[in-house]
Amino acid sequence: MAHNCRILLVEGSGRGFLTQYTHALATGLSELGHKVRLVSGRRDELANWQIKFDKRPCFSGGVRGWWNVAQQVRKFRPDIVHLQWVDNPVAALALVLWLKQRAIGTVYTPHNLLPHRWRWLSTPVYRALFHSVDKVVARDEKIAWGLEEVLALPPRRIVNLAGSPNFIACPDKPRVPLPELHVCGNNPGNKEFRVLFFGHGSGRKGLSDFLASLPEHDWPQGFHFIIAGEGVARKIDKKALANAAKTCRLTIINRYIAPQFVASLFESSDLMVMPYVKLCKSPLLDLAAAFALPVLRSQRVEGASFIEGIHGVTLPATGAKQIGDEILRLAKNTKQLAKMRAAIAAGEPLSLSIKRLAHAHSQLYSTLPQTTTSKTPLHARVSRQKA
């Protein structure tokens, strides 16, 4: 690039994969020499974590949040505003049009092409938003396909940038065991085999069917099924849960879990199950890979870089009992499970993933018209004009 940029990243949720991804990107961009400010949600789960860039947890829901972003633009004077999250497409579109009047570059990374709720009602506004920003980042080929075929975005406006580094997986970040979990005292050697289901409560994730299938197996001593996440018990069939609890050790952690506890939970688990019954592209596959945790998933779970037999095993969407069979098989075949974990861990180091993602974004920013019209950074030109 001709110069280092002032980049304003906007991720207003402050929770989960989106904030982890954005913190990783901001870290990498900062290490490249860019001046980075992140606008995060007021409910920022990483508020107390050490970071290498400036952060303002000032985003509140609705139109007010986007007004706060505009205020940060006035204060920070960025060359580029990069949206990572949109809760109100009308307000986001108004912001983008205002930014274009100020000759500020705009980029949008849609982690979901369209929202799960009110999808078709909001599609026209989202289409206008996609067509208004300078570039749209597609994190995988399916999003790129949807941008072209569903939203009619010209290919020249789409940039394919794969990679999903998780900030909480960095070796220097904290890991704290969950207080609800303890090793069963009567298990020889105090060694559990932990099977994790993680996420929020949703009927499309097949949890009730999976629980209903557990009594069909004879679970050896030491097996521990952990169901964890905010609202995870909301859609569970109570009868299926009661019957499952009679046949195996089962722990339900039905609350929000902070990142340092999530990291410990994934590190201490042996397998993760994703028995989804509705098609879903889940960032949990990337999170599991970051901790070298193999996954048993249904065919309804999609991931950008899932390699069969290494990252885990794929089973039919109606095969809740088959998932149980596969759990028992892998628990007995400890060498295969260890090979899978070793193969995942031998992948690209997290630090390199962050650097690669940041470098690719830096190259993208350099192609925007606002950053190529002059060797002098835009914020400096604006300052001189005002003076």
C-alpha positions as CSV (number, residue, x, y, z in Angstrom):
1,M,0.0,0.0,0.0
2,A,1.1,3.6,-0.6
3,H,0.3,4.4,3.1
4,N,-1.1,3.0,6.2
5,C,-4.8,3.6,6.6
6,R,-7.1,4.7,9.4
7,I,-9.7,1.9,9.6
8,L,-12.9,2.0,11.5
9,L,-14.3,-1.5,12.1
10,V,-17.9,-1.9,13.1
11,E,-19.1,-5.0,15.0
12,G,-22.0,-4.1,17.2
13,S,-23.0,-7.4,18.7
14,G,-20.0,-7.7,21.0
15,R,-20.7,-11.4,21.3
16,G,-19.6,-14.8,19.9
17,F,-17.9,-15.5,16.6
18,L,-18.4,-12.1,15.1
19,T,-16.6,-10.2,17.8
20,Q,-13.9,-12.9,18.0
21,Y,-13.3,-12.7,14.2
22,T,-13.3,-8.9,14.2
23,H,-10.8,-8.7,17.2
24,A,-8.5,-11.0,15.3
25,L,-8.7,-8.9,12.1
26,A,-8.2,-5.7,14.1
27,T,-5.1,-7.2,15.8
28,G,-3.6,-8.2,12.5
29,L,-4.3,-4.9,10.8
30,S,-2.8,-3.0,13.8
31,E,0.4,-5.2,13.6
32,L,0.7,-4.2,9.9
33,G,0.9,-0.6,11.0
34,H,-2.7,0.6,10.3
35,K,-4.5,2.8,12.8
36,V,-7.5,0.8,13.8
37,R,-10.5,1.6,15.9
38,L,-13.2,-0.9,16.6
39,V,-16.8,0.1,17.4
40,S,-18.1,-2.7,19.5
41,G,-21.4,-3.4,21.3
42,R,-21.9,-2.0,24.8
43,R,-22.4,-5.6,25.9
44,D,-18.8,-6.3,24.9
45,E,-17.6,-9.8,26.2
46,L,-14.0,-8.9,25.5
47,A,-14.1,-5.6,27.3
48,N,-11.4,-6.5,29.8
49,W,-9.1,-8.4,27.4
50,Q,-5.7,-6.9,26.4
51,I,-5.7,-5.6,22.8
52,K,-3.3,-3.8,20.4
53,F,-5.8,-1.3,19.0
54,D,-8.3,1.3,20.0
55,K,-11.9,0.1,20.9
56,R,-15.1,2.0,21.7
57,P,-17.9,-0.2,23.0
58,C,-20.6,2.3,22.2
59,F,-22.9,0.5,19.8
60,S,-26.4,0.1,21.2
61,G,-29.2,-1.5,19.2
62,G,-31.3,0.1,16.5
63,V,-30.9,3.5,14.8
64,R,-29.1,5.0,17.9
65,G,-26.2,2.6,17.4
66,W,-25.6,3.8,13.9
67,W,-25.8,7.4,15.0
68,N,-23.0,6.5,17.5
69,V,-21.0,5.1,14.5
70,A,-21.4,8.4,12.7
71,Q,-20.1,10.2,15.8
72,Q,-17.0,7.9,15.8
73,V,-16.4,8.7,12.1
74,R,-16.4,12.4,12.9
75,K,-13.9,11.9,15.8
76,F,-11.7,9.3,14.2
77,R,-11.7,10.6,10.6
78,P,-11.1,7.1,9.0
79,D,-10.1,6.4,5.5
80,I,-12.2,3.3,5.5
81,V,-15.3,2.1,7.4
82,H,-15.6,-1.7,7.4
83,L,-18.9,-3.1,8.5
84,Q,-18.8,-6.6,10.1
85,W,-22.4,-6.6,11.4
86,V,-25.7,-5.0,10.5
87,D,-28.8,-5.1,12.6
88,N,-30.7,-2.3,10.9
89,P,-30.1,-2.2,7.1
90,V,-32.0,1.1,6.7
91,A,-29.7,2.9,9.2
92,A,-26.6,1.1,7.8
93,L,-27.5,2.2,4.3
94,A,-28.0,5.8,5.4
95,L,-24.6,5.7,7.0
96,V,-22.9,4.3,3.9
97,L,-24.5,7.0,1.7
98,W,-23.3,9.6,4.1
99,L,-19.8,8.1,4.1
100,K,-19.7,8.2,0.3
101,Q,-20.5,12.0,0.4
102,R,-17.5,12.4,2.7
103,A,-15.3,10.3,0.3
104,I,-14.7,7.6,2.9
105,G,-14.2,4.0,1.6
106,T,-16.8,1.4,2.6
107,V,-16.5,-2.4,2.9
108,Y,-19.1,-4.9,4.2
109,T,-18.4,-8.5,5.3
110,P,-21.8,-10.3,5.6
111,H,-21.3,-13.3,7.8
112,N,-24.9,-14.3,6.9
113,L,-26.1,-13.2,3.5
114,L,-29.5,-12.3,4.9
115,P,-30.9,-12.3,8.4
116,H,-32.8,-15.4,9.6
117,R,-35.9,-13.4,10.6
118,W,-37.9,-11.3,8.2
119,R,-35.6,-12.4,5.4
120,W,-37.6,-11.6,2.3
121,L,-39.1,-8.5,3.8
122,S,-35.7,-7.0,4.4
123,T,-34.1,-8.3,1.2
124,P,-34.7,-5.1,-0.9
125,V,-33.0,-2.9,1.7
126,Y,-30.1,-5.3,2.0
127,R,-29.7,-5.4,-1.7
128,A,-29.4,-1.6,-1.8
129,L,-26.8,-1.8,1.0
130,F,-24.7,-4.4,-0.9
131,H,-24.9,-2.3,-4.0
132,S,-23.9,0.9,-2.2
133,V,-20.6,-0.2,-0.5
134,D,-17.4,-0.1,-2.5
135,K,-16.5,-3.8,-1.8
136,V,-18.2,-6.8,-0.3
137,V,-16.1,-9.5,1.3
138,A,-17.2,-13.1,0.8
139,R,-15.8,-15.5,3.4
140,D,-16.6,-18.5,1.3
141,E,-17.8,-19.5,-2.2
142,K,-21.4,-20.0,-1.2
143,I,-21.7,-16.4,0.0
144,A,-20.0,-15.2,-3.2
145,W,-22.6,-17.2,-5.2
146,G,-25.5,-15.8,-3.2
147,L,-24.2,-12.2,-3.7
148,E,-24.1,-12.7,-7.5
149,E,-27.2,-14.9,-8.0
150,V,-29.6,-13.7,-5.2
151,L,-28.6,-10.1,-4.8
152,A,-27.3,-9.5,-8.4
153,L,-24.0,-8.0,-7.2
154,P,-21.4,-7.6,-10.0
155,P,-18.4,-9.9,-9.5
156,R,-16.0,-7.0,-9.6
157,R,-17.5,-5.7,-6.3
158,I,-16.9,-9.1,-4.5
159,V,-13.7,-10.0,-2.9
160,N,-13.2,-13.6,-1.7
161,L,-11.2,-13.6,1.6
162,A,-11.4,-17.0,3.4
163,G,-10.2,-17.5,7.0
164,S,-12.0,-17.5,10.4
165,P,-9.4,-17.0,13.1
166,N,-10.8,-17.1,16.6
167,F,-9.3,-14.5,19.0
168,I,-10.1,-16.6,22.1
169,A,-7.9,-19.4,20.8
170,C,-4.8,-17.3,21.0
171,P,-2.3,-19.1,23.4
172,D,-1.9,-16.0,25.6
173,K,-5.7,-15.6,26.2
174,P,-7.2,-16.8,29.5
175,R,-8.8,-20.2,30.1
176,V,-10.9,-20.7,33.2
177,P,-12.7,-24.0,34.0
178,L,-16.5,-23.8,34.4
179,P,-17.6,-24.2,38.0
180,E,-20.4,-26.5,37.0
181,L,-18.0,-29.1,35.7
182,H,-16.1,-31.4,37.9
183,V,-14.5,-34.9,37.4
184,C,-16.7,-37.7,38.7
185,G,-15.1,-39.1,41.8
186,N,-15.9,-42.7,41.3
187,N,-14.4,-42.8,37.8
188,P,-11.0,-44.7,37.9
189,G,-8.2,-42.3,37.2
190,N,-10.7,-39.4,37.3
191,K,-10.7,-39.3,33.5
192,E,-13.9,-38.4,31.7
193,F,-14.8,-38.7,28.0
194,R,-16.6,-35.4,27.4
195,V,-19.1,-35.0,24.6
196,L,-20.1,-31.3,24.0
197,F,-23.2,-29.7,22.5
198,F,-22.7,-26.0,22.4
199,G,-24.9,-23.1,21.3
200,H,-28.1,-21.3,22.0
201,G,-31.5,-23.0,22.1
202,S,-33.1,-23.7,18.8
203,G,-35.4,-26.4,17.5
204,R,-33.5,-26.6,14.2
205,K,-30.4,-28.0,16.0
206,G,-31.8,-31.4,16.7
207,L,-30.9,-31.5,20.3
208,S,-34.2,-33.1,21.5
209,D,-33.8,-35.9,19.0
210,F,-30.2,-36.5,20.0
211,L,-31.2,-36.7,23.7
212,A,-34.0,-39.0,22.9
213,S,-31.5,-41.4,21.2
214,L,-29.1,-41.6,24.2
215,P,-31.1,-44.3,26.1
216,E,-30.8,-46.5,23.1
217,H,-27.1,-47.0,23.9
218,D,-25.3,-48.6,26.9
219,W,-22.9,-45.8,27.9
220,P,-19.8,-46.8,29.8
221,Q,-18.8,-45.3,33.0
222,G,-16.9,-42.0,32.5
223,F,-19.0,-40.6,29.7
224,H,-20.1,-37.1,30.3
225,F,-22.5,-35.2,28.0
226,I,-22.3,-31.5,28.4
227,I,-25.1,-29.3,26.9
228,A,-24.0,-25.6,27.2
229,G,-25.0,-22.2,26.0
230,E,-27.3,-19.3,26.6
231,G,-30.9,-20.5,26.3
232,V,-29.7,-23.9,25.2
233,A,-32.5,-25.7,27.2
234,R,-35.2,-23.5,25.7
235,K,-36.3,-26.0,23.1
236,I,-35.4,-29.3,24.8
237,D,-38.1,-31.9,25.2
238,K,-38.3,-32.4,29.0
239,K,-39.3,-36.1,28.7
240,A,-36.3,-36.8,26.4
241,L,-34.0,-34.9,28.8
242,A,-35.3,-36.9,31.8
243,N,-34.9,-40.2,30.1
244,A,-31.4,-39.3,28.9
245,A,-30.3,-38.3,32.4
246,K,-31.2,-41.8,33.6
247,T,-28.8,-43.5,31.2
248,C,-25.7,-41.3,31.3
249,R,-24.0,-38.4,33.1
250,L,-25.6,-35.2,31.7
251,T,-24.8,-31.6,32.6
252,I,-26.9,-28.7,31.4
253,I,-25.4,-25.2,31.6
254,N,-28.2,-23.0,30.5
255,R,-26.7,-19.6,30.6
256,Y,-24.3,-17.2,28.9
257,I,-20.7,-18.5,29.0
258,A,-17.9,-15.9,28.9
259,P,-15.1,-16.5,26.4
260,Q,-12.5,-17.6,28.9
261,F,-14.8,-20.4,30.0
262,V,-15.7,-21.3,26.4
263,A,-12.0,-21.7,25.7
264,S,-11.5,-24.1,28.6
265,L,-14.7,-26.0,27.7
266,F,-13.6,-26.6,24.2
267,E,-10.0,-27.6,25.3
268,S,-11.3,-30.1,27.8
269,S,-13.9,-31.8,25.6
270,D,-13.2,-34.9,23.5
271,L,-15.9,-34.6,20.9
272,M,-18.5,-32.0,19.8
273,V,-21.8,-33.1,18.4
274,M,-23.9,-31.0,15.9
275,P,-27.0,-33.0,15.1
276,Y,-28.7,-30.2,13.2
277,V,-31.9,-30.9,11.3
278,K,-32.0,-27.6,9.4
279,L,-29.3,-26.4,7.0
280,C,-26.9,-24.1,8.8
281,K,-23.5,-22.7,8.1
282,S,-22.0,-22.7,11.6
283,P,-18.9,-20.8,12.9
284,L,-18.8,-23.5,15.6
285,L,-16.9,-25.7,13.2
286,D,-14.1,-23.1,13.0
287,L,-14.1,-22.7,16.8
288,A,-13.8,-26.4,17.3
289,A,-10.9,-26.6,14.8
290,A,-9.2,-23.8,16.6
291,F,-9.0,-26.0,19.7
292,A,-8.3,-29.2,17.7
293,L,-11.7,-30.6,18.8
294,P,-13.2,-33.2,16.3
295,V,-16.9,-32.8,15.4
296,L,-19.7,-35.3,14.7
297,R,-22.0,-33.3,12.5
298,S,-25.2,-34.0,10.5
299,Q,-25.3,-33.3,6.8
300,R,-27.2,-30.1,7.5
301,V,-24.1,-28.5,9.0
302,E,-21.9,-26.6,6.6
303,G,-18.4,-25.3,7.0
304,A,-15.9,-23.6,4.7
305,S,-12.9,-25.8,5.5
306,F,-14.3,-29.0,7.0
307,I,-12.2,-32.0,5.9
308,E,-14.0,-35.3,6.3
309,G,-12.1,-37.7,8.6
310,I,-9.8,-35.0,10.0
311,H,-12.1,-32.3,11.3
312,G,-14.7,-34.9,12.1
313,V,-17.3,-37.2,10.7
314,T,-20.5,-36.3,8.8
315,L,-23.7,-38.4,9.3
316,P,-27.3,-38.3,8.0
317,A,-29.5,-35.5,9.3
318,T,-32.0,-38.1,10.6
319,G,-29.2,-40.2,12.2
320,A,-29.4,-39.2,15.9
321,K,-28.8,-42.8,16.9
322,Q,-25.9,-43.1,14.4
323,I,-24.2,-40.1,16.1
324,G,-24.3,-42.1,19.3
325,D,-22.9,-45.2,17.6
326,E,-20.0,-43.0,16.2
327,I,-19.3,-41.5,19.7
328,L,-18.9,-45.0,21.1
329,R,-16.7,-46.1,18.2
330,L,-14.4,-43.2,18.4
331,A,-14.2,-43.4,22.2
332,K,-13.0,-47.0,21.9
333,N,-10.6,-46.2,19.0
334,T,-8.5,-43.7,20.9
335,K,-5.6,-43.9,18.3
336,Q,-7.9,-42.6,15.5
337,L,-9.3,-39.8,17.7
338,A,-5.8,-38.8,18.7
339,K,-4.7,-38.8,15.0
340,M,-7.7,-36.5,14.1
341,R,-6.8,-34.1,16.9
342,A,-3.1,-34.1,15.8
343,A,-4.1,-33.5,12.2
344,I,-6.3,-30.5,13.1
345,A,-3.6,-29.1,15.4
346,A,-1.0,-29.4,12.6
347,G,-3.0,-27.0,10.4
348,E,-2.1,-23.3,9.9
349,P,-1.0,-21.7,13.2
350,L,-3.5,-19.1,14.5
351,S,-0.9,-16.3,14.4
352,L,-0.2,-17.0,10.7
353,S,-4.0,-17.1,10.0
354,I,-4.4,-13.7,11.5
355,K,-1.5,-12.3,9.6
356,R,-2.7,-13.7,6.3
357,L,-6.2,-12.4,6.8
358,A,-5.0,-8.9,7.8
359,H,-2.6,-8.8,4.8
360,A,-5.4,-9.8,2.4
361,H,-7.6,-7.0,3.9
362,S,-4.8,-4.5,3.6
363,Q,-4.5,-5.3,-0.1
364,L,-8.2,-4.9,-0.5
365,Y,-8.2,-1.5,1.2
366,S,-5.5,-0.4,-1.1
367,T,-7.7,-1.0,-4.2
368,L,-10.5,1.3,-3.0
369,P,-10.7,4.6,-5.0
370,Q,-10.5,6.6,-1.8
371,T,-7.1,5.2,-1.0
372,T,-5.5,5.3,-4.5
373,T,-6.3,8.9,-5.5
374,S,-3.4,10.3,-3.6
375,K,-0.3,9.1,-1.7
376,T,-1.4,11.3,1.1
377,P,-3.8,9.6,3.5
378,L,-7.4,10.8,3.2
379,H,-7.7,11.8,6.8
380,A,-4.7,14.1,6.4
381,R,-6.1,15.6,3.2
382,V,-9.4,16.3,5.0
383,S,-7.6,17.9,7.9
384,R,-5.7,20.2,5.6
385,Q,-8.8,21.2,3.8
386,K,-10.6,22.1,7.1
387,A,-7.5,24.1,8.2
